[in-house]
Amino acid sequence: MNVDAIVTQALERLNTITAINGNWNPVGTKGGKEGTQIDGTIDLYVENVQHHLFIEVKRELRNYQLQTILEKAKNYRPLMIVAEHIFPALKEELRKNNIGYLDTAGNIYLKTPQQLIWLDGQDRPKQEKKITNRAFTKTGLKAVFYFLTTDEIINFPYRVMADMTGVALGNIKNIIDGLKEAGFILNVNNKKMMLCNRKALLDRWIAGYGETLKPALKLGSFRFGNPDTATNWQTLAMGEKGTVWGGEPAAEVYTDYLRPALFTVYTKEPKINLMNRWRLIPDAQGNVEIYERFWNENTVLGKMEHPDRLLTNQNSNIPLTHPLLVYADLVLTNDPRCLETAEMIYTKYLKNEFDKY
C-alpha cells in the first residue's frame, strides 16, 4: 500500500471538487498506548479555518479494522481515516463515533466544534486498468502465506522456494517483484531481503484471501447428520494426513474461549471421504464448510500445525491450521464474537511478529 499516493490522490480530488486545501505530513507520530502509531497528519483549510487532523491510511477499510481504529481515536483527536474506498456501512460507523474520513473519490466527513463538512455520493475518476500485482493473485496469495508465516523463505533460491510453496518456478520472481513494488520487501544488501510493513501486508493478504483465494478453495457447505456432533466435534476422526481444522474450531483450541458455530475444515482428501466419515449432508446453509488445503503439507505441516509452544492443553493432538490463517478466517466473518477472539489470537500468537516492523 502506497500511503503517500492514497493521501495525495484523496486531497487532490477533494480540492478539485470543493477547493478545500490540505497539507499532508507523512511522518508517523508515536503515542497513546504502547505500540500504537498513526501514519501522519493533515492540516485542512476550510473557509480560513485550520483543522489539524491525525491520519490513519487504509487501502480499503474493513469491518475487522474498526475496533483498532476506535482505540486509536481515544488517543488521537481528531482522527481521520483516509482510504481508497470506504463502504457506506463503515462510513456510518465512523460518523457515529465522530471519526472523520476522506476517500480518493473526494467524499469527506469531518465534524468539529467550528464546522461540519460532509460530502458523499462522489465517484472515483475512471482510470486505466492497472496490471494486476502478481503477489495478490490466487497463486501469489498462496506464496505470500508462506512468507508471512516463515519469512526467511524469501531468501531461499527461487527453485527451492517453488518446491516449498508448490508455486510454479516461473511465478516466483513475479510474486517477489510484486511485493517489492508494493513496498513489502526491503533489500538489506545484495544477498539478503526482508519483509517490511508486515502488519499492512497481513491486512492486504487477508483482504485478498477473502476476495480471491478462499472462494476458489471452497468444496462445499454441509451440516452434520447427527446434530450432537456439533458439540462433540473434537472427537471426530480426522482420517488421512492433511485434514485440519481452521476458523472457529481451531480458535476454540487456541483460546479456550470461542465455542464454534461455523466449522471450517481444510483438507487434501476428496470431500466424499469426509462426508462419509462425519455423516455430512450437503446444505447450502449448513454450518460445516470444507475447503481445499492450499499449502504443501510436506513443507509446512510439522512447523505450522503442531507448534508445541502454542498448544499445551489436552487438545494439543487436534490438527489445526496456523494461527495466522485462523485469525484470517475469524476476521472475515465480521461476527463480533469472532472478531473478539481474533484479537485474542493476534495478541497471543501474532503480535510479536507483526508489530515489530
C-alpha positions in Angstrom: 0.0 0.0 0.0 1.4 3.4 -1.1 0.3 5.6 1.8 1.5 8.8 0.2 -0.2 8.1 -3.1 -3.5 7.4 -1.4 -3.5 10.6 0.6 -2.2 12.7 -2.2 -4.9 11.4 -4.6 -7.6 12.0 -1.9 -6.5 15.6 -1.2 -6.2 16.4 -4.9 -9.7 15.1 -5.6 -11.1 16.9 -2.6 -9.6 20.2 -3.8 -10.9 19.7 -7.3 -14.5 19.2 -6.1 -14.6 21.6 -3.2 -11.5 23.9 -3.4 -10.6 22.7 0.1 -6.8 22.6 0.6 -4.9 20.2 2.7 -1.2 19.7 3.6 0.0 16.2 4.3 2.7 15.4 6.8 3.6 11.7 6.3 5.9 11.4 9.4 4.4 8.8 11.7 3.6 10.0 15.2 4.1 7.6 18.0 2.0 8.0 21.2 -1.0 6.7 23.0 -0.8 3.1 24.1 2.4 1.2 23.7 3.0 0.1 20.1 0.3 2.3 18.5 1.1 4.8 15.8 -0.5 6.8 13.1 0.5 7.4 9.5 0.8 11.2 9.7 -1.2 14.4 10.0 -3.1 16.7 7.6 -3.7 20.4 8.0 -7.0 21.0 6.3 -8.1 24.6 5.5 -11.8 25.3 5.2 -13.0 28.9 4.8 -10.0 30.2 6.7 -10.4 27.6 9.5 -7.5 25.3 10.0 -8.1 21.7 11.2 -5.1 19.7 12.4 -6.0 16.0 11.9 -4.3 12.8 12.8 -4.4 10.4 9.9 -4.8 6.6 9.6 -4.5 5.4 6.0 -6.1 2.3 4.6 -6.3 0.9 1.1 -9.8 -0.3 1.7 -11.3 -0.1 5.2 -12.6 -3.4 6.6 -15.0 -4.2 9.4 -12.4 -6.1 11.4 -10.2 -3.0 11.5 -12.8 -0.8 13.1 -12.1 -1.8 16.7 -8.4 -0.8 16.4 -9.5 2.5 14.9 -11.8 3.2 17.7 -9.0 2.5 20.2 -6.7 4.9 18.3 -9.4 7.6 18.3 -9.1 7.6 22.1 -5.5 8.7 21.8 -5.5 10.8 18.7 -8.2 13.5 18.4 -9.5 14.4 15.9 -8.7 11.2 13.9 -9.5 10.9 10.2 -9.4 7.8 8.1 -8.1 8.3 4.5 -8.7 5.4 2.2 -9.2 4.5 -1.5 -12.6 3.2 -0.6 -14.9 3.0 2.4 -18.1 1.1 2.4 -21.3 3.0 3.3 -21.9 0.9 6.5 -18.4 1.7 7.7 -18.8 5.4 7.0 -21.9 5.3 9.2 -20.0 3.7 12.0 -17.2 6.3 11.7 -19.7 9.1 11.8 -21.4 7.6 14.9 -18.1 7.6 16.7 -17.2 11.1 15.4 -14.3 9.9 13.4 -13.6 11.7 10.1 -13.0 10.1 6.8 -11.8 11.0 3.3 -11.7 8.7 0.3 -10.0 9.1 -3.1 -13.3 10.0 -4.7 -13.4 13.2 -2.6 -16.1 12.0 -0.2 -15.4 13.6 3.2 -16.9 13.7 6.7 -15.4 16.0 9.4 -17.3 17.3 12.5 -15.6 19.8 14.7 -16.9 22.4 17.2 -16.4 25.0 14.4 -17.7 23.2 11.3 -19.4 20.2 9.8 -18.1 19.1 6.5 -20.0 16.2 4.8 -19.9 15.3 1.2 -21.0 12.0 -0.2 -22.0 10.4 -3.5 -18.8 11.2 -5.4 -17.4 8.5 -7.7 -13.8 7.9 -8.2 -12.5 9.2 -11.6 -12.1 6.4 -14.1 -8.6 5.2 -14.6 -6.9 3.0 -17.0 -6.9 -0.6 -15.7 -3.7 -1.3 -14.0 -1.7 -4.5 -14.4 -2.6 -6.8 -11.5 0.1 -7.1 -8.9 1.1 -10.8 -9.2 1.7 -11.0 -5.4 -2.1 -10.8 -4.8 -3.4 -13.2 -7.4 -4.6 -16.6 -6.3 -1.2 -18.1 -6.9 0.6 -15.1 -5.3 -1.5 -15.3 -2.2 -0.5 -18.9 -1.7 3.2 -18.0 -1.7 2.7 -14.9 0.4 1.1 -17.1 3.1 4.4 -18.9 3.4 6.4 -15.6 3.6 4.1 -14.3 6.4 4.5 -17.5 8.4 8.1 -18.3 7.7 9.7 -15.1 6.3 13.2 -16.5 5.9 11.8 -18.3 2.8 12.2 -15.1 0.8 16.0 -15.5 0.9 15.9 -19.1 -0.5 16.8 -19.8 -4.1 13.8 -19.4 -6.4 13.8 -23.1 -7.2 13.8 -24.1 -3.6 11.1 -21.5 -2.9 9.0 -23.0 -5.7 9.4 -26.6 -4.3 8.5 -25.5 -0.8 5.4 -23.4 -1.7 4.1 -25.6 -4.6 4.1 -22.4 -6.8 5.5 -22.8 -10.3 9.1 -21.5 -10.6 8.1 -19.0 -13.3 5.7 -17.3 -10.9 8.1 -16.8 -8.0 10.1 -13.9 -9.4 6.8 -12.1 -10.4 5.5 -12.5 -6.9 8.7 -11.2 -5.3 8.8 -8.3 -7.7 5.1 -7.5 -6.8 5.9 -7.4 -3.1 8.8 -5.1 -3.7 6.7 -2.8 -5.9 4.0 -2.7 -3.1 6.7 -1.8 -0.5 6.6 -5.1 1.4 10.2 -6.3 0.7 13.3 -4.4 1.5 16.7 -5.2 0.1 19.1 -5.4 3.1 22.1 -5.9 0.8 22.9 -7.6 -2.5 22.2 -11.1 -1.0 19.5 -10.6 1.6 15.9 -9.3 1.6 13.5 -8.9 4.4 9.7 -8.4 4.8 8.7 -4.9 5.9 5.4 -3.3 6.7 4.4 -6.7 7.9 1.1 -5.7 9.5 0.0 -3.9 6.4 1.0 -6.9 4.3 -1.1 -9.2 6.6 -4.1 -6.9 6.2 -3.6 -6.9 2.4 -3.3 -10.7 2.4 -6.4 -11.2 4.4 -8.4 -9.0 2.0 -7.1 -10.8 -1.0 -7.6 -14.2 0.7 -11.2 -13.4 1.4 -12.0 -11.9 -2.0 -9.9 -14.1 -4.4 -8.4 -17.2 -2.9 -10.7 -18.6 -0.3 -13.9 -18.6 -2.5 -11.9 -20.6 -5.1 -10.9 -23.2 -2.5 -14.4 -24.0 -1.2 -15.5 -27.6 -1.8 -19.0 -27.2 -0.3 -21.2 -26.4 2.6 -22.7 -29.2 4.7 -24.5 -30.0 8.0 -23.9 -32.8 10.5 -26.3 -35.7 10.1 -26.2 -36.1 13.8 -26.8 -32.7 15.5 -24.9 -33.8 18.6 -21.7 -33.8 16.5 -21.5 -30.0 16.7 -21.0 -30.3 20.5 -18.6 -33.3 20.2 -16.6 -32.1 17.2 -13.3 -32.7 18.8 -13.9 -36.5 18.8 -14.3 -36.6 15.0 -11.7 -38.8 13.3 -9.5 -36.7 11.1 -8.6 -39.6 8.9 -5.9 -39.2 6.3 -3.0 -36.8 6.9 -3.8 -33.4 5.6 -7.2 -32.7 7.1 -7.1 -29.9 9.7 -9.4 -27.5 11.5 -9.5 -23.8 10.8 -11.7 -20.9 11.7 -13.8 -21.2 14.9 -13.0 -24.8 15.9 -9.2 -24.0 15.7 -9.9 -20.8 17.6 -11.5 -22.7 20.5 -8.4 -24.8 20.9 -6.1 -21.8 20.6 -8.0 -19.7 23.1 -10.3 -21.9 25.1 -12.8 -19.1 24.7 -14.9 -19.3 21.5 -17.4 -22.1 21.1 -17.7 -22.8 17.4 -20.9 -22.2 15.5 -19.3 -22.5 12.0 -17.0 -25.4 11.4 -14.2 -24.7 8.9 -12.1 -27.6 7.6 -9.1 -27.6 5.2 -8.3 -30.9 3.5 -6.4 -32.7 0.8 -8.9 -35.6 0.9 -11.7 -36.0 -1.6 -14.7 -34.4 0.1 -16.7 -37.6 -0.2 -14.3 -39.2 2.4 -15.3 -36.5 4.9 -18.9 -36.7 4.1 -19.0 -40.5 4.7 -16.8 -40.4 7.8 -18.5 -37.5 9.5 -22.0 -38.2 8.1 -22.2 -34.8 6.4 -25.3 -33.8 4.4 -24.9 -31.2 1.6 -26.7 -28.0 2.7 -26.1 -24.5 1.2 -27.0 -23.0 4.6 -25.1 -25.6 6.6 -22.5 -24.7 9.3 -19.8 -27.1 8.0 -17.6 -25.6 5.3 -14.9 -27.7 3.6 -12.0 -26.0 1.8 -9.1 -27.4 -0.3 -5.9 -27.2 1.7 -3.7 -24.8 -0.3 -0.4 -25.2 1.4 2.2 -28.0 0.9 1.9 -30.3 3.9 5.3 -31.9 3.3 7.0 -28.5 3.7 4.9 -26.8 6.4 3.0 -29.4 8.4 5.4 -30.1 11.3 6.2 -26.4 11.9 2.9 -24.8 11.4 0.2 -27.2 12.6 1.7 -28.7 15.7 3.6 -25.7 17.2 4.3 -27.1 20.7 4.8 -23.6 22.1 1.2 -22.8 21.2 -0.7 -25.9 22.1 -0.1 -27.0 25.7 -3.6 -28.2 26.8 -5.3 -31.6 26.4 -6.4 -30.7 22.9 -2.8 -30.5 21.5 -3.3 -33.5 19.3 -6.1 -31.9 17.3 -4.6 -30.9 13.9 -5.0 -27.1 13.4 -4.1 -24.5 10.8 -1.6 -21.9 11.6 -2.9 -19.1 13.9 -2.5 -16.6 11.1 -5.0 -18.5 8.9 -7.3 -18.9 11.9 -7.1 -15.2 12.5 -7.9 -14.5 8.8 -10.9 -16.9 8.9 -12.3 -15.2 12.0 -11.9 -11.5 10.8 -13.5 -12.4 7.5 -16.7 -13.4 9.3 -17.4 -9.8 10.6 -19.1 -11.5 13.5 -18.5 -9.6 16.8 -17.7 -12.7 18.8 -15.3 -13.9 16.1 -13.6 -10.5 15.9 -13.1 -10.5 19.7 -11.5 -13.9 19.5 -9.4 -12.9 16.5 -7.9 -10.1 18.6 -7.1 -12.6 21.3 -5.3 -14.8 18.8 -3.4 -11.8 17.3 -2.3 -10.6 20.7 -1.2 -14.0 21.9 0.3 -15.6 18.7 1.0 -12.9 16.1 1.6 -9.5 17.6 5.3 -10.0 18.4 6.0 -10.9 14.7 3.8 -8.4 13.0 4.2 -5.3 15.2 8.0 -5.3 15.0 8.5 -3.8 11.6 
